Amino acid sequence: MLIAAAVCPCPPLLVPEVAAGAAPELDGLRAACAEAVRALAAARPERLIVVGPAERDGRGPHAQGAAGSFRGFGVEVDVRLAAPAGDGAAGGDDAAGQDPSPSLPPSLPLSLAVAAWLLEHAGWDPAVPVEGLGVGEPLAAERCIEVGRELAGRAERMALLVMGDGTACRTLKAPGYLDERAAPFDAEVARALAAADTGALAALDEELAYELKAAGRAPLQVLAGAAEGAPLKGELRYDEAPYGVGYFVASWSS
């Protein structure tokens, strides 16, 4: 049964080394994400599943300790998905001055690599089992909901960390340029997250989400399926559109 969930966006700019000189611009977003992850930990789940958008070859499932990397952005930052004790999270020089890169080739899709970074920097307890699951952007709503229902049955006390952005069409300089439909779409997502409204998330328009480049639609509908019937309350921690992209941070808890 799902007892808690957190929703966070997944731009690589959340990683300060990737953002470089622009890093302070997202300090508030990072802080909200850290609070949401700590709230997940406070719920004391038996298992955490991280769900985020992914291309077909990155859908997983991805086991605890799976490797991810931000080296494609020109920075030597590697991560492990809630690496078990003794494995060590990659990134930065270790005490012995050895190569900090993961022993396994990176397999995490970018959204789950960002999640791994968030878990590490929020101090997630690696003793709590973690699994990653990539969700393809075109996955039909009905199938997303089915996946969510299946995930909720994995443990008596299950938690989800849901990664995904809102629309990318909020301003003229946004990646998808300005689309007047974007702000209302994001406003409905924000309202649904604040109210823990699974029906509203399940009803998000797939075609419209695709046109507005809302990469979080499918993961949010996985959340809708997982939370069906669960007595959860919502808290919206962040709702802004820096760089013209809708970013939300929310917590659902009992």
N, C-alpha and C positions, 0 to 999 in steps of 0.2 A: 504494500500500500504506500502511496506517495504521502509523506509527512511534511515535506518541505521542498521548495524549489527556489532557484535564483535565476534571473534573466540578466544577461550582460551582453553588450555589443562586442564585436570581434575585430575591430580595426587593428592592424599591426602597430599603429601609432600609440596604442596603449603601452607598448614597450618603450621606455624612455630612450634607449639607445637607438631605436628606429626613428623616433620622433626628433631626436637630436635637439636643435635649438628651439623647436616648437613644443618640446615636452611639457613645459609649464602650462600651456594652454589646456591640457587635458588632466591637470592635477585633480580637479573636482570629480571628473569621471572616474579616474583611478581610485580615488577615495571611496566613491559610492560602490564601485565593484568590490573593493576589499571588504566593506561593511556587509554587502550581500553574501559574500563567501563565508565570512565569519558567522553570519546568521545561520547559514546552512550547517556549519560545524556545531553550532549551539543546539541544533535540533537533535544531535546525536544519532544520525542515520546508521544503519547497518551496511549500507552500500550507497555509493554515489555514481551516477552515470552522467557523463558530460555529452551533450548533444549539440552539434553545430553543422552548418552547411559545408558540403564537400563535393568535390568532383567524384566521378564514379570510382576511380582507382584509390580514393582516400576514405571510403566509407567505413571500412573496418568490419567488425569491431576492433578496437584498439585496446590492448591489454595495459594494465597498470605498468608504468615504467617505459611505455612506448616513447620514442624519441621524436622531437620536432626541432625545427631550426628557423632562425631569421637571417641566416647568412645570405639569402637571396636579396636582402635589402642592404647588403654591404656592411653588416655588423656581425661580430663574432659572438652571437648569443644563441645558445642551444638550450633546450628544455627537455625535461622528462615528465610524463604524465603521472604526477603524484608518486614519484619514484619510491619504492619500498626502502625501508631503513637499510643502509649499507650500500645501496646503489649510488646514491648521490645525485643531485640534480646537476645537469651540465650547464655551462655558462660561466665565464670568468675563469681566472687561473686558480687551480687548486693549490693546497699547501705545499705539495711536492713540486710544483711547477710543471706538471705533466700536461699533455694535450687535453684541454677541457671538452673536446667534442664528444658526443655520445658514442658508446661502443657499438651501438646499432645504427644503421643508416636511418635518417629521418623518415618516418612513415606517417606522422600526424598531419592531417590537413591543416591549413593555416588557422582556421577557427579554433581547432582543438589545441594547437600550439599556443595561441593566445590564452586559452583556458588553462593550460598547464602553467603558463607564466603567472596567471592570477592566483592559482592554487598555491604555487610556491611562495609568492610574495605575501599571501594572506596567512601563511603558516598552517596549511592544511596538514592534518595528522595522517601520515602515510600508512598508519595501521588500519585506517578505514578503507576497504577495497574500493577502487575506482576503475571505471571502464569508460572508454570513449566510443562514440558512435557518430559517424558522419551521415548526413541526410542530404540527398540530392535535391537541388532546387526544384526540379520539375515534379517531384513526388506528389501524387494526388492527395488531396486533403483526407479522403477516406483512409488511404493507406497510412498516412502520418498518424491519424488517430488510432488505428489498429496497432501501430508500433508503440505508441504511448501506452496503450492499455497493457500490452505485453511487458513493457519495461516496469510498469507499476507492480506487476506480480512477481518481480525478481526477489523481493525480500519483504518482510513484515514492516520494516522501517526503511523505505527507499527515499532517496533525494535525487533531484535533477539540477544540474547546472546547464542552463539553456543559453547558447551563444547565438547571436544573430542581430543584424542591423535592421533598422527601419528603411524607409525609402531613401533613395539617393538622388532626389529631384526637388529638393526644398528651396534652392536658390539658383540664380543664373550661373554661379561658378561651381555648382554641384557636379559630381561625375556624370549624372544623367540630365543635366541642364534643368531648368525650372519647369515643373509641371504642376498646375494648380490643383490637381487631385492628390498630390503628395501630402500636404498638410492635413487634410481631413482623414486620410488613411492612417497617418501616424497618430492623430488625435484619438481615433477609435482604438488603436492598439494600446496607447497609453491608458485610456479609460478602462479597457479590459484588464490590463495588468494591475491597475490600482484596485479593481473590484474582484480580482481572481475570477473573472467571467470566462469560463471555459467555452460556453456556447458562442460568445462573440469571437473568440480566437478560432474556433472550429469553422466559423462562417466567413473567415477572411477570403476575399475573392482571389483565387489563384492567378487568373489572367491579369488582373489589375496589379497584383503584387509583382508579377514578372515585368510588366510594362514600367513600373515605378522602381525597379531594381531593388525591391525589398528582400534582401537575402535571408532575412530571419523568418519568413512566412512559414516554411515547412517545419523548422524546429519548434516554433511557437505552437503549431498544430499538433506536434508530438506531445508537447506539454499539455495541450487541451485534452488529449486522449488519456494521458497518465493521471490527470487530476480529476477525471470524471468521478463524481460521487464522494470525493475527498472533502472533508470540512475545513477548507483552507481560507485564510484571509489574505488579502493582498496589500502591499505597501509599495508605492512608486517612489523610488529613491532619486531618480534622475530622468529628465525628459528634455533633451536639447537637440539641436541640429547643427553642431559645429561642422564647418566645411560643407554644409548643405546636405548632410546625411543624418537621418533620424537615429539617435542613440537612446536606448532605454536601459535603466537598471531597476529591477523590481525584486521583491522578496514575497514568497508565498509561504505561509506557515499556519499551523493549527493553533 
